[in-house]
Amino acid sequence: MAGKLKITQVKSAIGYAKKQKQMVRALGIKKLYQSVEQKDTPQLRGMIEKVKHLLKVEEV
């Protein structure tokens, strides 16, 4: 688990709990279909797990 992850928001957070919207924002995503690359850490994996229904995650 030392690589990078490419995280893309593929579904809108509208209609979901405020905490889930904040989680997407904390991942560094500001817009729908925006992709960000983050270092693969257990903390990041936990954040992704909370909002996995809104994201597409790929290993880089």
C-alpha positions in Angstrom: 0.0 0.0 0.0 2.6 2.6 -1.0 1.3 3.6 -4.4 -1.2 6.3 -5.4 -4.9 6.3 -6.0 -6.8 8.2 -8.7 -10.1 9.2 -7.2 -13.0 10.5 -9.4 -16.4 11.7 -8.3 -19.0 10.0 -10.5 -22.2 10.8 -8.6 -23.4 14.0 -7.1 -23.5 14.4 -3.3 -26.7 16.3 -3.4 -29.3 14.6 -1.3 -26.7 12.9 0.9 -25.7 13.7 4.5 -23.6 16.8 5.1 -20.8 14.6 6.5 -20.6 12.8 3.1 -20.4 16.0 1.2 -17.6 17.2 3.6 -15.8 13.8 3.1 -15.8 14.3 -0.7 -14.4 17.8 -0.2 -11.8 16.6 2.2 -10.5 14.2 -0.5 -9.7 17.2 -2.6 -12.6 16.9 -5.0 -14.5 20.1 -5.8 -16.6 19.2 -8.9 -18.4 16.3 -10.4 -16.1 14.2 -12.6 -13.0 15.8 -11.2 -10.1 13.5 -10.6 -7.4 13.8 -7.9 -4.4 11.7 -7.1 -3.7 10.9 -3.5 -1.1 8.8 -1.7 -2.6 5.4 -0.7 -2.8 5.4 3.1 -5.1 3.6 5.5 -6.7 6.9 6.5 -7.5 7.7 2.9 -8.9 4.2 2.3 -11.2 4.8 5.3 -12.5 8.1 3.9 -13.1 6.5 0.5 -15.0 3.7 2.2 -17.5 6.2 3.7 -18.4 7.7 0.3 -17.5 4.8 -2.1 -21.0 5.1 -3.7 -20.1 8.5 -5.1 -16.6 7.7 -6.3 -14.6 5.7 -8.8 -11.1 4.7 -7.5 -8.2 3.4 -9.5 -4.7 2.5 -8.5 -2.0 4.4 -10.4 
